[in-house]
Amino acid sequence: MTLADSEIEYIEGILGREMNELEEGMLDVMFSEHCSYKSSRPFLRAFPTEGKNIILGPGDDAGLVSVTDKYALAVGMESHNHPSAIEPYGGAGTGIGGILRDIISMGAMPIALLDSLRFGPIEDEKSKYLFEHVVKGISDYGNRVGVPTVAGEIEFDESFRTNPLVNVMCVGLVEKDKIVRAQAPNIGDVFLLMGGTTGRDGIHGVTFASEELTSDSETEDRPAVQVADPFTKKRVLEASLEILEKINVSGVKDLGGGGLTCCISELVDASENGALVDLRAIPLRETGMTPYEIMLSESQERMVFVINPDDVELAQEICDKHEIVSSVIGEVIEGNNMIISDEGDEIANLPTILLADPPSIDRPLNEIPEDTEKIEVKDPPLHKSLLKLLSSPNIASKEWVYKQYDHEVQVRTIVKPGDDAAVLRIDDETAIALTTDSNTLHTKLSPFDGAAGCVAEAIRNVISMGATPYAVVDCLNFGNPETPEILWQFKTAIEGMSLVAEKFDAPVISGNVSFYNETEGIKINPTPAVGVIGVENIKNIRTLDFKNEGDKILLIGKTYDELTGSEHHRCIHNLENGTAPRIRIDEEVANGQCVLKLIDEDEDKNITAVHDVSAGGLAVALSEMVIKSGLGCEVELRDDDMDKIQLLYSESHARYLLTVKADAVDEILSKIDVPVEVIGEVKGTSFIVNGHEFSFEDLDNAYHGVIEKYMM
C-alpha cells in the first residue's frame, strides 16, 4: 500500500470512520501519483491550455483541437515505462492499447500513432533486449489494430539503462458534432461494460508505476503488468464506433490505470453524480476473484459506456455482433458517492470527490545550479568527427525501427517516417503534420532552456513541413518527486515549455506525468517528451531532401557559441556537462513565422526543401539533406567570432535550412526580415563544407545500417 499516514488520517477524517479493506484498496490506487497527480498538479496549472483552435484542454481522456470546419482531432500522450522495463513486449503493447482507448473515448477514430523511446546504451545487452521487444510490441499491436505508426524519436543514454521510457502519442479524427466526453450527467443511465473480461492482471499497476523500480522488480512486480490483446482491441474499436454512431451515448471512458475504480468514479464525479456498481454483474476471466481484485484489476481492452436503459438491447446486439462481452454493471444515482454492492450488500461507500480528486501535496524544491565552467576539448579532424557523429545511434537512421511499422494503413500518410514530421491527409485541401521530440541532455543541464527547447524543436519540425503549430501534448518523465532537486527540475521545465507554447499560440491540451523513474539511486535524465500537431494546406507541404542541382541553400537564424550539451560533445568527447543552448523566444517565433509566411506565399514552389537544425547542428542537418536526396552540396560557413567546430556542431535553436531555385533567390531574400545568409548551393554528389569534402558513399555508410549492426 502507498497511502501515507497523513493521507489515511485525511480520508478517515472525511469518512468519519475507518476504511474497510476494499475501500482502502480503491483509495490507495486513486491516491497514487499515477492517478492523482498529487505532486505535479500545482505546477501543471502553469501551462497555457486555451486558444482559438482549442475545443478541449486537459482534464478528459484526450484534448481536442479544431482542424477544419467539420473535423477535430483528439490527441493524447501516455507513458508505459515501468511495465516496459519488466515485460517490454507486453508493456509497450498495453501502452498502445491504453492510448488508443483514450482516443476512442472521445468518439474519435484513431488515425496515427507516434512514439518517443529511451533506452540505455545500445551496446548493452539488456538495453538491446528491451529496445528490440518494445519496438516489436509497438509494431505488432499497432499493425494488428490497423492504426499506422507514422513518426517518433529514440535516444540511447546511460541514464536510461535501468529505466527505459516508452511514451506513445495517438491522434484520432472526429466530426465535431459527434464528440463525446467522460461524464455521466443523467440520473438513471446505466454503465455498460464491454470488451475484454476482468482478470487478475495489472492489479496495483498504478501503484507500481508510482514507486521506484528495484533490482527485484522484474520478478516481484510482474503481476502488475497488464496483458495486451490487440485482436480484442480491434473488435472493441469497431464495436465502440458503431455504438457511438447508432446510440446517443451520454458518456464513455476507457478502463486504464485504476481499473473500474478510476473509470466509474471519474465518470460520475465529472457530472457531480453518484454511482451504484453491482460487483456480481462484472464479467470475470478467472474464478474466485475477490471484490478487491475485481475493482482494482487493470485488465486491458475494456470500455464503459453511459447510456439510457432503453438503448441497452441495441448496444449489446452490437457487442454480440463483434463477438465481445458486455454487461450492465450499475447505474448513475443521485448524490455524490460511489457505492459497491455484492449480492445486495453494500461493501464500499466512498465520496466520488475523494476518489477522483485527492488533495495535492506541497513538496519542497531545491534548485540545481548550472555548470558554467568553461570546457576545453581537443577536437579530432573534421572528417573523422562528422562521420562518427552520423554513426551515433542517436543521429543515425532509425529505419530498422520504422520499417517494422505499417505506416500506410488507412492510406492517409503523405509524408512517411524519416522526415522532420509525418504528414497525413484530412481532406482534399487540409493536412496535419505530427511529430514527437525531446532533448534529455539539454533538460538535465538547463531545465528551463532544455525543456523549452524540446517544445521549440518539435514546433520547428512541423513548421519545416509547412504546417502552423496548433497544439502541444506532452509526457513528462522524471525521477522521484520526493527529491527536492527532481521536483525543481520538473517545475522549471514546465515554466520553459509554457513560455514557448504560449508565444506560438500552441496550447498544451493533454498530457501525462511519469515520476519515480529511478532504480536504487540511478535516475533518468529529465525527459519532457513533446508532441506537436500542425495544420496546413496540402499545397504547402515541404520535405527536407534536396531537389535540384543549382538550388541555393539559405540559413535562417543565428548560430551561437553553444556546443556544450550537444550530441557532438556526448558522442565525440563522452561529455555530458555544461549548459544547454538558450531559448531566445523572440528569435524563435520570428524565424518560425517567417518560414511559414515564405511557404504560404510561394505559389511557384521556388522553395524546394526545408529542414530544421537540431541535434548535431548544421553539419548533421546538411548531411541528412544530402543522404536523403542523393544530391550533394557545397557550403561555406564563416563567422569571425566562432571557430569551425562551433559553426558546424552547435545546436543553437531557431534555425532553418531552405533551398531556393537560383532564379528566385533575390525575390525570396527580399521577403525575409530575420537573420539570413546564402551559405551554398546544391551541386554534385559530395558534401563540401569549408573546403572539406565528404563523398555521398561515406555519409550514407556512416548514417545507415548502424542500428542494424547492433541488432543482428
VEXKOLGU-946084 format. One line per field, with one value per residue (C-alpha): chain; residue in three letters; x, y, z. Coordinates in steps of 0.5 Angstrom, whole numbers, plus 500, padded with zeros to 3 digits. Layout:
! residues N
chaine <- (A_...)
residu <- (ALA_...)
x <- (X_...)
y <- (Y_...)
z <- (Z_...)
! end
This chain:
! residues 712
chaine <- (A_A_A_A_A_A_A_A_A_A_A_A_A_A_A_A_A_A_A_A_A_A_A_A_A_A_A_A_A_A_A_A_A_A_A_A_A_A_A_A_A_A_A_A_A_A_A_A_A_A_A_A_A_A_A_A_A_A_A_A_A_A_A_A_A_A_A_A_A_A_A_A_A_A_A_A_A_A_A_A_A_A_A_A_A_A_A_A_A_A_A_A_A_A_A_A_A_A_A_A_A_A_A_A_A_A_A_A_A_A_A_A_A_A_A_A_A_A_A_A_A_A_A_A_A_A_A_A_A_A_A_A_A_A_A_A_A_A_A_A_A_A_A_A_A_A_A_A_A_A_A_A_A_A_A_A_A_A_A_A_A_A_A_A_A_A_A_A_A_A_A_A_A_A_A_A_A_A_A_A_A_A_A_A_A_A_A_A_A_A_A_A_A_A_A_A_A_A_A_A_A_A_A_A_A_A_A_A_A_A_A_A_A_A_A_A_A_A_A_A_A_A_A_A_A_A_A_A_A_A_A_A_A_A_A_A_A_A_A_A_A_A_A_A_A_A_A_A_A_A_A_A_A_A_A_A_A_A_A_A_A_A_A_A_A_A_A_A_A_A_A_A_A_A_A_A_A_A_A_A_A_A_A_A_A_A_A_A_A_A_A_A_A_A_A_A_A_A_A_A_A_A_A_A_A_A_A_A_A_A_A_A_A_A_A_A_A_A_A_A_A_A_A_A_A_A_A_A_A_A_A_A_A_A_A_A_A_A_A_A_A_A_A_A_A_A_A_A_A_A_A_A_A_A_A_A_A_A_A_A_A_A_A_A_A_A_A_A_A_A_A_A_A_A_A_A_A_A_A_A_A_A_A_A_A_A_A_A_A_A_A_A_A_A_A_A_A_A_A_A_A_A_A_A_A_A_A_A_A_A_A_A_A_A_A_A_A_A_A_A_A_A_A_A_A_A_A_A_A_A_A_A_A_A_A_A_A_A_A_A_A_A_A_A_A_A_A_A_A_A_A_A_A_A_A_A_A_A_A_A_A_A_A_A_A_A_A_A_A_A_A_A_A_A_A_A_A_A_A_A_A_A_A_A_A_A_A_A_A_A_A_A_A_A_A_A_A_A_A_A_A_A_A_A_A_A_A_A_A_A_A_A_A_A_A_A_A_A_A_A_A_A_A_A_A_A_A_A_A_A_A_A_A_A_A_A_A_A_A_A_A_A_A_A_A_A_A_A_A_A_A_A_A_A_A_A_A_A_A_A_A_A_A_A_A_A_A_A_A_A_A_A_A_A_A_A_A_A_A_A_A_A_A_A_A_A_A_A_A_A_A_A_A_A_A_A_A_A_A_A_A_A_A_A_A_A_A_A_A_A_A_A_A_A_A_A_A_A_A_A_A_A_A_A_A_A_A_A_A_A_A_A_A_A_A_A_A_A_A_A_A_A_A_A_A_A_A_A_A_A_A_A_A_A_A_A_A_A_A_A_A_A_A_A_A_A_A_A_A_A_A_A_A_A_A_A_A_A_A_A_A_A_A_A_A_A_A_A_A_A_A_A_A_A_A_A_A_A_A_A_A_A_A_A_A_A_A_A_A_A_A_A)
residu <- (MET_THR_LEU_ALA_ASP_SER_GLU_ILE_GLU_TYR_ILE_GLU_GLY_ILE_LEU_GLY_ARG_GLU_MET_ASN_GLU_LEU_GLU_GLU_GLY_MET_LEU_ASP_VAL_MET_PHE_SER_GLU_HIS_CYS_SER_TYR_LYS_SER_SER_ARG_PRO_PHE_LEU_ARG_ALA_PHE_PRO_THR_GLU_GLY_LYS_ASN_ILE_ILE_LEU_GLY_PRO_GLY_ASP_ASP_ALA_GLY_LEU_VAL_SER_VAL_THR_ASP_LYS_TYR_ALA_LEU_ALA_VAL_GLY_MET_GLU_SER_HIS_ASN_HIS_PRO_SER_ALA_ILE_GLU_PRO_TYR_GLY_GLY_ALA_GLY_THR_GLY_ILE_GLY_GLY_ILE_LEU_ARG_ASP_ILE_ILE_SER_MET_GLY_ALA_MET_PRO_ILE_ALA_LEU_LEU_ASP_SER_LEU_ARG_PHE_GLY_PRO_ILE_GLU_ASP_GLU_LYS_SER_LYS_TYR_LEU_PHE_GLU_HIS_VAL_VAL_LYS_GLY_ILE_SER_ASP_TYR_GLY_ASN_ARG_VAL_GLY_VAL_PRO_THR_VAL_ALA_GLY_GLU_ILE_GLU_PHE_ASP_GLU_SER_PHE_ARG_THR_ASN_PRO_LEU_VAL_ASN_VAL_MET_CYS_VAL_GLY_LEU_VAL_GLU_LYS_ASP_LYS_ILE_VAL_ARG_ALA_GLN_ALA_PRO_ASN_ILE_GLY_ASP_VAL_PHE_LEU_LEU_MET_GLY_GLY_THR_THR_GLY_ARG_ASP_GLY_ILE_HIS_GLY_VAL_THR_PHE_ALA_SER_GLU_GLU_LEU_THR_SER_ASP_SER_GLU_THR_GLU_ASP_ARG_PRO_ALA_VAL_GLN_VAL_ALA_ASP_PRO_PHE_THR_LYS_LYS_ARG_VAL_LEU_GLU_ALA_SER_LEU_GLU_ILE_LEU_GLU_LYS_ILE_ASN_VAL_SER_GLY_VAL_LYS_ASP_LEU_GLY_GLY_GLY_GLY_LEU_THR_CYS_CYS_ILE_SER_GLU_LEU_VAL_ASP_ALA_SER_GLU_ASN_GLY_ALA_LEU_VAL_ASP_LEU_ARG_ALA_ILE_PRO_LEU_ARG_GLU_THR_GLY_MET_THR_PRO_TYR_GLU_ILE_MET_LEU_SER_GLU_SER_GLN_GLU_ARG_MET_VAL_PHE_VAL_ILE_ASN_PRO_ASP_ASP_VAL_GLU_LEU_ALA_GLN_GLU_ILE_CYS_ASP_LYS_HIS_GLU_ILE_VAL_SER_SER_VAL_ILE_GLY_GLU_VAL_ILE_GLU_GLY_ASN_ASN_MET_ILE_ILE_SER_ASP_GLU_GLY_ASP_GLU_ILE_ALA_ASN_LEU_PRO_THR_ILE_LEU_LEU_ALA_ASP_PRO_PRO_SER_ILE_ASP_ARG_PRO_LEU_ASN_GLU_ILE_PRO_GLU_ASP_THR_GLU_LYS_ILE_GLU_VAL_LYS_ASP_PRO_PRO_LEU_HIS_LYS_SER_LEU_LEU_LYS_LEU_LEU_SER_SER_PRO_ASN_ILE_ALA_SER_LYS_GLU_TRP_VAL_TYR_LYS_GLN_TYR_ASP_HIS_GLU_VAL_GLN_VAL_ARG_THR_ILE_VAL_LYS_PRO_GLY_ASP_ASP_ALA_ALA_VAL_LEU_ARG_ILE_ASP_ASP_GLU_THR_ALA_ILE_ALA_LEU_THR_THR_ASP_SER_ASN_THR_LEU_HIS_THR_LYS_LEU_SER_PRO_PHE_ASP_GLY_ALA_ALA_GLY_CYS_VAL_ALA_GLU_ALA_ILE_ARG_ASN_VAL_ILE_SER_MET_GLY_ALA_THR_PRO_TYR_ALA_VAL_VAL_ASP_CYS_LEU_ASN_PHE_GLY_ASN_PRO_GLU_THR_PRO_GLU_ILE_LEU_TRP_GLN_PHE_LYS_THR_ALA_ILE_GLU_GLY_MET_SER_LEU_VAL_ALA_GLU_LYS_PHE_ASP_ALA_PRO_VAL_ILE_SER_GLY_ASN_VAL_SER_PHE_TYR_ASN_GLU_THR_GLU_GLY_ILE_LYS_ILE_ASN_PRO_THR_PRO_ALA_VAL_GLY_VAL_ILE_GLY_VAL_GLU_ASN_ILE_LYS_ASN_ILE_ARG_THR_LEU_ASP_PHE_LYS_ASN_GLU_GLY_ASP_LYS_ILE_LEU_LEU_ILE_GLY_LYS_THR_TYR_ASP_GLU_LEU_THR_GLY_SER_GLU_HIS_HIS_ARG_CYS_ILE_HIS_ASN_LEU_GLU_ASN_GLY_THR_ALA_PRO_ARG_ILE_ARG_ILE_ASP_GLU_GLU_VAL_ALA_ASN_GLY_GLN_CYS_VAL_LEU_LYS_LEU_ILE_ASP_GLU_ASP_GLU_ASP_LYS_ASN_ILE_THR_ALA_VAL_HIS_ASP_VAL_SER_ALA_GLY_GLY_LEU_ALA_VAL_ALA_LEU_SER_GLU_MET_VAL_ILE_LYS_SER_GLY_LEU_GLY_CYS_GLU_VAL_GLU_LEU_ARG_ASP_ASP_ASP_MET_ASP_LYS_ILE_GLN_LEU_LEU_TYR_SER_GLU_SER_HIS_ALA_ARG_TYR_LEU_LEU_THR_VAL_LYS_ALA_ASP_ALA_VAL_ASP_GLU_ILE_LEU_SER_LYS_ILE_ASP_VAL_PRO_VAL_GLU_VAL_ILE_GLY_GLU_VAL_LYS_GLY_THR_SER_PHE_ILE_VAL_ASN_GLY_HIS_GLU_PHE_SER_PHE_GLU_ASP_LEU_ASP_ASN_ALA_TYR_HIS_GLY_VAL_ILE_GLU_LYS_TYR_MET_MET)
x <- (500_502_498_502_500_497_493_490_488_485_481_478_477_472_469_468_470_476_476_475_480_476_476_483_485_481_483_490_490_487_492_497_502_500_492_492_498_499_506_505_498_501_506_502_497_502_501_497_491_486_487_483_483_483_476_478_484_487_482_479_482_485_485_481_483_480_483_477_470_468_473_477_483_483_490_493_500_502_507_508_515_515_511_516_522_519_516_518_514_507_509_509_503_499_502_499_492_491_492_488_482_483_482_476_473_473_469_475_477_485_489_496_501_508_513_518_523_529_534_541_547_545_552_549_545_540_538_539_534_529_529_528_522_519_519_516_511_509_509_505_500_499_500_494_489_490_493_499_505_508_513_518_524_529_535_540_544_547_542_536_540_535_529_527_522_516_512_506_502_496_491_484_479_472_467_465_458_460_465_463_466_468_462_455_450_444_441_438_443_447_454_455_462_464_471_475_474_476_482_488_493_495_493_497_499_498_502_507_508_508_514_522_524_529_533_528_522_523_520_516_512_511_504_502_504_497_496_495_490_491_486_480_482_481_474_473_475_470_464_465_465_459_455_457_454_448_446_446_451_452_459_464_471_476_479_486_490_486_481_474_475_478_473_467_469_472_465_460_465_465_458_457_453_454_455_452_456_454_460_457_455_462_464_471_476_478_474_475_477_475_472_479_482_476_475_483_484_487_486_486_481_475_471_465_459_454_447_440_437_433_439_442_439_442_449_449_447_453_457_455_456_463_464_466_463_458_454_450_454_451_447_448_445_443_448_456_458_461_457_460_454_455_449_445_450_454_461_464_461_466_465_467_471_475_477_477_480_485_489_496_502_506_513_520_524_532_535_541_546_548_555_558_565_569_570_577_577_582_577_579_580_573_573_573_568_563_563_563_557_553_554_552_545_542_543_544_538_532_530_531_525_520_521_517_511_506_506_501_495_489_492_493_500_503_510_513_518_525_523_522_515_510_504_497_491_485_481_483_486_488_494_496_504_505_512_515_521_525_533_534_541_539_534_539_544_539_532_529_532_533_525_523_528_524_518_521_525_518_515_521_519_512_514_519_514_510_505_503_503_496_497_502_502_507_509_513_518_522_525_523_519_520_527_527_532_528_522_525_527_520_517_523_522_514_516_520_515_510_514_515_507_504_509_507_500_500_497_498_492_493_499_502_507_511_515_519_524_529_533_536_539_540_536_534_536_529_525_520_517_513_508_506_500_501_496_497_494_497_500_505_508_515_521_528_531_535_531_535_542_544_539_542_542_540_541_535_537_544_549_552_557_553_557_556_550_551_551_558_560_557_559_566_568_564_562_555_556_556_550_544_543_539_532_531_524_523_528_525_518_520_524_519_513_518_519_511_510_515_512_505_506_511_506_511_514_521_523_524_527_526_530_531_537_538_542_549_548_549_554_549_543_546_549_542_539_545_544_536_537_543_545_551_552_558_557_562_561_564_564_569_567_567_571_569_567_562_559_559_556_553_546_543_536_531_535_532_536_532_534_531_531_537_533_528_534_533_526_526_531_527_522_526_526_530_538_539_545_546_551_552_549_546_551_555_554_559_558_564_564_569_574_573_570_565_563_556_558_562_556_551_555_556_549_545_546_548_543_542_549_548_541_544)
y <- (500_507_511_516_516_523_521_516_521_526_520_518_525_526_519_520_512_507_505_497_493_494_502_502_499_503_510_507_507_513_517_514_519_516_517_523_528_530_532_535_539_545_546_544_550_554_551_555_551_555_558_560_553_549_546_542_542_538_534_529_523_527_534_537_541_544_543_544_547_540_536_536_532_528_528_525_522_517_513_506_506_501_496_496_495_489_486_490_487_487_493_497_494_496_503_503_500_505_511_508_507_515_517_512_515_522_519_519_514_513_515_516_513_516_514_517_512_512_506_505_505_500_496_494_487_488_495_492_487_492_496_490_488_495_496_489_491_497_494_488_492_498_494_489_494_498_504_507_509_515_518_518_519_515_516_512_514_511_515_510_503_501_506_505_510_508_514_514_519_518_522_521_524_526_530_536_534_527_529_525_526_522_524_521_527_523_520_513_512_505_503_498_495_492_489_484_481_482_478_479_482_489_489_495_497_505_504_500_506_511_508_507_500_496_490_485_489_484_478_482_487_482_481_489_489_488_483_486_483_487_483_484_491_491_489_494_499_497_496_503_507_503_504_512_512_509_511_518_516_520_519_514_512_507_503_504_506_504_500_500_504_510_510_510_515_520_519_521_526_530_531_531_525_518_511_504_499_491_487_481_484_484_479_475_472_468_464_466_474_478_485_488_484_486_493_494_490_494_488_491_492_495_501_503_507_511_510_510_504_504_503_497_492_495_496_489_487_491_488_481_482_484_478_482_481_486_487_493_493_499_506_513_515_522_524_524_517_511_505_498_492_485_481_487_488_495_493_500_507_513_520_521_527_523_518_523_529_527_533_535_535_541_538_542_545_546_549_545_551_551_548_554_552_553_546_546_540_538_536_531_532_534_528_524_527_528_521_519_523_521_514_516_511_518_521_515_513_509_505_499_501_504_499_495_499_499_507_507_503_508_511_518_518_523_524_518_517_520_527_532_530_526_529_526_528_530_532_535_541_540_536_535_535_531_530_528_531_531_533_530_532_539_539_536_541_547_545_552_552_545_544_550_547_541_545_549_544_540_546_547_540_542_549_545_541_548_547_552_549_549_545_541_535_532_526_529_523_525_522_522_528_527_529_537_537_533_537_543_541_539_546_549_545_547_554_553_549_554_560_557_554_561_565_560_560_553_551_545_541_534_530_525_525_520_520_515_513_511_505_504_511_511_517_518_525_529_528_532_529_533_532_538_538_543_544_546_547_541_545_548_541_541_536_536_533_537_537_541_542_549_551_556_554_559_559_563_564_566_560_562_559_554_547_544_539_538_531_533_533_527_523_525_527_523_529_531_537_545_549_548_552_558_560_566_567_573_570_563_566_571_566_561_566_568_561_560_566_565_558_560_566_561_560_558_553_556_554_547_544_546_543_545_545_541_535_535_542_545_539_534_537_539_531_529_533_530_523_523_526_523_530_534_541_546_550_556_558_564_568_572_570_563_557_552_547_551_553_546_543_548_546_553_554_558_556_553_551_553_551_556_556_560_565_566_568_575_575_571_574_581_578_576_580_576_574_570_568_564_559_555_551_544_541_535_529_530_535_540_545_550_546_539_534_528_523_521_514_516_520_514_509_512_514_508_501_503_500_494_492_492_488_483)
z <- (500_498_503_507_515_514_508_512_517_512_509_515_518_512_512_520_520_519_512_510_506_499_501_503_496_492_495_495_487_487_491_488_484_477_478_483_480_487_487_480_480_483_477_471_472_469_462_457_456_452_445_438_435_442_443_450_454_460_464_460_456_451_448_442_437_431_424_419_420_420_424_430_433_439_442_448_450_455_459_460_463_469_465_459_464_467_461_454_449_453_457_450_447_453_453_445_448_453_449_443_448_451_443_442_449_445_440_435_430_432_425_428_433_435_440_444_447_451_453_456_451_445_446_453_452_457_453_447_449_452_445_441_445_446_438_437_442_439_432_433_437_432_426_428_430_424_426_423_427_423_427_433_436_440_445_448_454_460_465_462_463_468_467_459_457_453_451_446_442_439_434_433_428_430_427_432_433_435_440_447_454_460_464_467_467_467_474_472_466_466_466_460_461_454_451_455_461_468_471_476_471_473_480_483_476_478_485_482_477_483_486_484_481_485_483_485_481_475_479_484_480_474_476_476_468_464_459_452_447_440_437_442_442_434_436_441_437_431_436_440_434_432_439_438_431_433_440_444_449_455_456_455_459_458_463_464_471_477_473_475_481_477_471_475_480_475_470_476_479_473_473_481_481_484_482_484_482_482_483_481_474_472_467_470_467_473_479_486_485_491_491_492_486_481_483_482_476_470_465_458_453_457_456_460_456_460_456_457_460_453_449_453_448_442_445_447_440_437_442_440_433_434_439_445_452_455_461_465_472_475_474_476_482_486_491_491_493_489_492_491_492_493_492_495_501_501_501_500_500_498_496_489_490_495_489_483_486_492_495_492_496_497_497_498_492_491_485_482_480_473_471_468_468_461_458_454_449_443_437_432_425_422_417_423_428_423_420_428_429_424_426_433_435_437_430_425_421_425_419_423_427_423_417_422_423_418_417_411_413_413_407_410_410_405_408_412_417_416_415_420_422_419_415_414_409_413_407_400_402_409_412_419_421_427_431_438_441_447_449_455_456_455_460_465_464_464_466_463_457_455_456_453_447_447_445_440_437_436_433_428_426_424_421_417_413_412_418_423_430_433_440_444_448_453_457_463_465_472_478_485_486_494_492_492_486_482_483_482_475_474_476_472_466_466_466_460_456_458_455_448_448_450_445_439_441_441_448_452_451_454_458_463_468_470_476_480_474_478_481_487_486_479_476_469_465_466_460_457_451_447_441_437_432_426_421_413_406_402_397_403_404_404_405_407_401_396_390_384_382_383_388_393_401_406_413_417_424_428_431_438_442_445_444_451_452_444_441_439_446_448_442_441_448_452_456_459_462_461_460_454_448_451_448_445_444_440_435_435_434_429_425_425_423_417_414_415_411_406_404_404_399_395_389_384_389_389_396_394_401_409_415_422_425_432_434_431_429_422_419_421_418_412_411_412_406_402_404_404_396_394_391_394_396_397_403_406_414_416_423_426_433_433_430_425_430_434_427_425_431_436_437_437_437_432_425_419_412_406_399_394_386_384_380_386_391_391_391_397_401_400_404_410_415_420_420_414_409_403_405_399_393_391_387_385_390_395_401_401_407_408_403_407_402_404_399_399_400_406_409_407_410_417_417_415_418_425_429_424_426_433_433_428)
! end
